[in-house]
Amino acid sequence: MPRQHREFNPVRGRWRWWALLGLVWCMNGLSATGQQTLPSESDILARIEVVQGDKALVEAQREAAIAQYRVALEHLREIGPLRDRARELEREAASAPQRVREIEQRLDRQVLASSPNGRASYEDLTQQFAQAQTELNTARASAEEVGREAEDIGRAPLTLRDAATQARAARQTATEQLANLAKAQQPVVIRQAQEIALRTEIAARDAENDALDTALQTLEARASLVTARRKLADAEVERVSDQVAQLQGLLSGQRHAIAERVREMAKQFTAEAAAQPPVIADEANANAELATRLASVIDELDGAVEEQQQLRQRIDEVTELRRTAADQLEIARLGGSLGQVLHRQRLQLPNLLQHREDLRQRSEAIALARFAQLELRTQLKERENLEPRMVALIGALPAAEQDAARPGLREQLGRGNALLERFDRTYTTYIAELGAVDQLQRELSNLVTDYATLLERNLVWIADTQPPTWSWPFVVGGAALSLVSPAHWIELGAAFVRGCAEVPAVTVLGLFALGLIIYYRKRMRELLVGRAEGIGDIGRDRFSATLEALLITLVLALPLPLLLAITGAILSAGGSDGSFAGALGSGLHAAAWIALALEVARVMCRNGGVLDQHLRWRADARRSLTRPLRWLLPVSVATTLFVETTNALGLYLDTLGRAAFVVNAVALALFVWRGLHPERGALAPYFIGARRHGWQWNLRKLWFSGAALFPAALGVLALAGYYYTAQQLLNRLCATVILIALTVLGLQLLLRWLGIAESRLARQQALARRDAEMEAVARKLGEQQEVQGEVTIEIPAAHNVDLGTVNAQVRALLRIALVLTLGAGFWWIWSDMLPALGALQDVVLWQYRSGVGDSQVIASVTAAGVGLALLVSVVTYLAARNLPGLLEVVVLQRLEVDHGARYAANAVSRYLIVVVGTLLVVNILGLEWNRLQWLIAALGVGLGFGLQEVVANFVSGLIILFERPFRIGDTVTVGAVSGTVTRIQIRATTITDWDRKELIVPNKTFITDQLVNWTLNDPVLRVVVPVGIAYGSDTELARRLLLEIAEANPRALKDPPPQVWFLGFGDSSLSFEMRVFVCGLTELLPVTHELHVAIDAALRAHGVEIAFPQRDLHLRSLDPQVLELLRSRPPVPAPGASG
């Protein structure tokens, strides 16, 4: 019989799996009560296999149980390494005393490095030096590794205690969850998996606590061992360094000796050449020149080796500073006084620009050395065989002298070859040493960059001074008195005299220029006024006059800045670094730039200045700037002088320097409040009239108060102890204000140039129209001579252009140029503050789980992330406003696409930018899809009920943009609304009707209702005019008259031609229909009116009667009196009857 298959019983299969699970449970001795033994890794894998094979489980329960078992596996795998680590620490601590004694004995037995053999050859010394240098690098690497271990052990007590606290807290949490597990209403399979996961977690945390406790208990022994190893490593570095220094000295001495011998050899060759025949003398002189060059290269080689040693020492110093900086920064964060020390270290770091210049020059030197070596090798290859060269040289001598000259010439040629070979070897060594110097220079540059980034990232957030006390004003007064002491004045006098002698050209030329400016000051003011005489006259107005006025303004503003700059240059040249004179020179230089900026602004704002005559600023706006500038100039110059002088001097920073900074900050805040107020200051003209709307005007009190109080807030920040931070922010704030002012000035100058160009173009067009009219009049009168005074054409005057009057393309270009200029300027000003913002990455605001399943990790959202999200939002806003315009100007207008397609492309690109920016912001803030799915689901329900119309309009807007059933400028009819489409937005479309009213029509209406687009593909329309004439009229005459009228109308198109048809016999008339075609909907009413008037006049003139409805009235009964009255009246003639 064939074997019968049993049907699968799911209940029986399920119990088989659970029987296997119970067997595994019993084999491991698991008990419901009492102490339980941890399962092994193979046991947990077997449980996972059982759960995966149980088909009766729900998929969610299976995944939850497997996830818990995998967590248990991770905890189980942690236990072994933790226990091994604890045993390793115990063994290390047990052997530490013996190892410490051995290290101390080695240190006691260690002797100084043996002196190298001074009689060794240069090649042997070079080999020994390379070997010693390798040993030194190895010793330094070992010392750095031991140093990092020592730093880790130094921080270990705090980190180990924190880790132990976290481990105990995690164990307590797991224990509580295990105790509450029986109360949870969960399936058995999930509860058992959670129980194993929690017990393995408890065991892992116990093992971690044991390892941490062991680390704390053995810390002292391990610290003593690491200290001893560090001493040994430092001693080894010192020993090998001494050996390297000795070898370096011997090599340097030998190189000097070799160079001197080579120079003596060159002199010998030159002396021998004097007594030799010309052929031998030429070779001897060439050898002498070659020897001289060889000596120079040897000297350069020695200099490269010495530079290597200096760079290595500098690298060691910066590395040590970099190593200790982290500890110092931690101390400074705790409120220490190390901030000033770190600031001084930042100022003393090497100049990165100089490093880059050195790298560039060294690259050129390496390239030149390789080229010279290539030439040498070419000469060596040419002189490999001496006989042909010697024969060629001797052949020029007489036959009697050839035999006598042969030995001397052979000797000189051999010497030359030997020199070339030695030169080649020297160049090879020299190029290698230059490469090593270049590598060390790059290493130092990278190290300095890294160290500077570290300091800049943290110094902004560290207080460098203490907050002032009640006695601080008296200390400031004492510092001011000490700064103006007689000793300093004597030093200044001596430095000024030395400076005049050091830089006589700067002194003489500067004073001469200053005298010329002061002498011709009145004349330049007259020139400034004169440059404004032709403004407004289209025939005389020139943009070059504005540029000349700007140059005159700059010269008029120069006396005070130039005086400060000359004095600063003299004192800087006469004073030394760190002296009072040198510091005062630096302060005068900084004050000169401030004076120049404020003086230029003051001269531009005066009556008759550039802002008045050329840019047409209102007088009240200029006065609002001129008045505060009068007192801001001396205050800012004096305070900047004190601040920069104390910074360069390194003294009185927290007293006199900080007091001057606070005064300057308060003065700037008052200037902003008085001069730039949106209602009564320089910004008031921007908000007048129709511009008093929008968020700028509505929120003016908020943003302007913040802008005015920001400098004062920086003063408060300086008083709180963050003096360096306040200086950095205020300097960049002033630079940003200057950048914005220059950008606005450039924009207004560009608008003035556009205004002049537009006015000249309008004048040329008006003159062209006048000439055309005059020629037409002359032809009409038949006159050949020029006609004057017959036609008067108004020529427009010059006018200023505003952004609103410039066409869309120029406006888009100006906006893009403005955004790019400000963006580049902001980056240049604030880019070096970006490392400081990196510290915000350590400020965690909230955490979230990223990923799904086993790949979940804990991610953090930091303050830097929130700031980046805000930046991305701003960039998205600016890009959504400006990039479509850039796309329009740069790409779309160059393609053969109509206006509607360009508008659709711009709209879609704007939506894409917004969507991409939104996704980036959401991703930065950690809002993943799996976290938002319930919100999206709830939003979908809300959309289905309350927002369905909004969504329908949104989708319809997208359909309109892609399908384009109508475009901007089309004439449409939808429902009872007719008009021209003026704007297509994502929710609604704006239609301007014939009454110039703007109608907002939801986009859904265009998709669901009937839409008539009068101008979609062909704007030509047919106009139908029905005409009815009376019975008995001449139909052919009527048709001919109507056709002539249609053909004579100028608005009617010739193609297709007009048509007239006799349609039929009506109740009261003979029905005709005139059909003409016009070029657009705007011609519909005018052509209808003109045709009606022409038809009425033509038919009336030719006696064709226009029919009207007639009715016959039959009276069946009538009062006799009425009948008698009607009979007594004369008959009324019919319409159109004669007589």
Secondary structure, DSSP 8 states (H G I E B T S, - for coil): ---------HHHHHHHHHHHHHHHHHHTT--SSS------HHHHHHHHHHHHH-TTS-HHHHHHHHHHHHHHHHHHHHHHHHHHHHHHHHHHHHHHHHHHHHHHHHHHH--------TTS-HHHHHHHHHHHHHHHHHHHHHHHHHHHHHHHHHHHHHHHHHHHHHHHHHHHHHHHHHHTGGGS---HHHHHHHHHHHHHHHHHHHHHHHHHHHHHHTHHHHHHHHHHHHHHHHHHHHHHHHHHHHHHHHHHHHHHHHHHHHHHHHHHHHHHHHTS-HHHHHHHHHHHHHHHHHHHHHHHHHHHHHHHHHHHHHHHHHHHHHHHHHHHHHHHHTT-S-HHHHHHHHHHS--HHHHHHHHHHHHHHHHHHHHHHHHHHHHHHHTS-HHHHHHHHHTTS-HHHHHHHHHHHHHHHHHHHHHHHHHHHHHHHHHHHHHHHHHHHHHHHHHHHHHHHHHHHHHTTS--S----TTHHHHHHHHHHHHT-HHHHHHHHHHHHHHHHH-HHHHHHHHHHHHHHHHTHHHHHHHHHHTTTTTT-TTT--HHHHHHHHHHHHHHT-HHHHHHHHHHHHHHHHS-TTSHHHHHHHHHHHHHHHHHHHHHHHHHHSTTSIIIIIS---HHHHHHHHHHHHHHHHHHHHHHHHHHHHHHHTSSIIIIIHHHHHHHHHHHHHHHHHHS-TTTSTTGGGGSGGGS-HHHHHTHHHHHHHHHHHHHHHHHHHHTT-HHHHHHHHHHHHHHHHHHHHHHHHHHHHHHHHHHHHHHHHHHHHHHHHHHHHHHHHHHHT--S---SS------------TTTS-HHHHHHHHHHHHHHHHHHHHHHHGGGHHHHGGGGG-EEEEEEESSGGG-EEEEEEHHHHHHHHHHHHHHHHHHHHHHHHHHHHTGGGSS--HHHHHHHHHHHHHHHHHHHHHHHHHHTT--HHHHHHHHHHHHHHHHHTSHHHHHHHHHHHHHHHH-SS-TT-EEEETTEEEEEEEE-SSEEEEE-TTS-EEEEEHHHHHHS-EEETTSS---EEEEEEEEE-TTS-HHHHHHHHHHHHHH-TTS-SSS--EEEEEEE-SSSEEEEEEEEESSGGGHHHHHHHHHHHHHHHHHHTT--B---------S---HHHHHHHHHS-----TT---
